[in-house]
Amino acid sequence: MVNIIWHGHACFSIEGKINVLIDPFIEKNPVAKIKPGSLNPDIILITHGHFDHADDAVAISKNSKAPVLASFELSQILKNEIETMDINPGGTVEFKGIKITAVNAIHSSSYNGLYAGIPMGYIIDMDGTKIYHAGDTAYFKDMELIGNINKPDISLLPIGGHYTMDIDGSIEALKMLKSKTVIPMHYNTFPPIGANPDEFKNKAEKAGFKSIIPEVEEVINL
């Protein structure tokens, strides 16, 4: 069994065979309900270097001894402080019995003013379930390939607009991905990315997809 926990914004824990933490943004996250020190992942995934996705990665890695998986450039920036693993779109790594595949995203990426490589999404294949974390992205035609080749069971998609696709864009992405279940993310953290998750849920279900709208720190059992 796999559990998904939304920590707010784009930060998720995926718990099953191991504990995977994605895009840790906790301490300065206005909707977070926990502290970074309460998280104890086996591995940390960063989709791109922006503060609202990577801000707490170093602190959590030092506390938990979990390596950080990131783009080659971002891993080079972080490797003097913590253990890192590098990857770029198209690559797959195996870690403690799970598979993690990096896929494209359309966005930008920097870390403390430094170029941090290209942004990515991840496919996490754990205990027979494939979960797609899209990272920050627009919708794009190659999502059809992600749907046809990677076949994610669950997609975690941004809906807040402004920096990423909005609700309608995410519905178009979902149609290409064909995931059975979708969980929205990256909305209502800051004023520019305000969105109504109930509107997203209604539109997703009208299109034939199951949508789960979790509360922050709610455990979703799959």
Helices and strands as residue ranges (DSSP letters): E 3-6, E 12-15, E 19-22, G 36-38, E 43-45, H 51-54, H 57-64, E 68-71, H 72-78, E 84-87, E 92-95, E 98-104, E 110-111, E 114-115, E 120-126, E 129-133, H 143-145, I 146-150, E 154-158, H 167-177, E 181-185, G 191-193, H 197-206, E 210-211, E 219-221
